[in-house]
């Protein structure tokens, strides 16, 4: 009992004083064990010349008010890496990508659905099914001139609910059509598919392998900071009736091993198979890094479904 008390106290210490505990829970209508865990990458960290114009962090959007607290953009790692390749190809022409939106928390999708008219709902996702934005596999973007910073002329504005928004709209000027097709051609060459109603919206292949996420931007963590570190300690909190040994058999983060992100996600999947706790995600694992020693401590947070023998 004394040891369990000390471990619980240490877990609380980490959460309160190092601010690493993610209290946000995913309001996820598609929580399935076979879905991949989120590995969201901030796009501006890949290349500083990727420009942000996050309209939903301003009043310059169809809602007419800010719905994001921060102007940031994220994608799942494979999609982010593919997008970077598109950006590099554009840089060879003196151009670059400007991002309007990327990963979108599910709560925002629900709000969009509620504020638009029935006629406009073809332009937004039904929250009952979720959005590819919620999966971190959709991106809204355009092209800008690296030298002047000006956006290239396109057939319509971003989030314009008209026929001009269609990627197949025939009434655009020659220049507008050329710019639109340049964007589409490069994106499709890297595994993206254009949305049938929006020239600026592209979905990345394999999007169906991811669940619907509702993690706020401020809670998105970069697990890449753990690369090259050694796992020093692994603690468990909230397992009042379940012994540590039972859990540890399902945890692949082993003390003394080098950190591997695959082991973290595998641990989540195997723990959920126990069906002893409420389903956990990677957001229920916090960590503290000792930069001097190049080590990291981890804490798994659980909520037991019922008392076990």
Secondary structure, 3 states (H helix, E strand, C coil): CHHHHHHHHHHHHHHHHCCCCCCCCCCCCCCCCCCECCCEEEHHHCCCCCEECCHHHCCCCCCCCCCCCCCCCEEEHHHHHHHHHHHHHHHCCCEEEEEEECCCCHHHHHHHHHHCCCHHHHHCCCCCCCCCCCCCCEEEEEEEECCCCCECCCCCCCCCCCHHHCCCCCCCCHHHHHHHHHHHHHHHHCCEEEECCEEEEEEECCHHHECCCCCCHHHCCCHHHHCCCEEEEEEEECCCCCCHHHHHCCCCCCCCCECCHHHHHHHHHHHHHHCCECCCCHHHEEEEEECCCCEEEEEEECCECCCCC
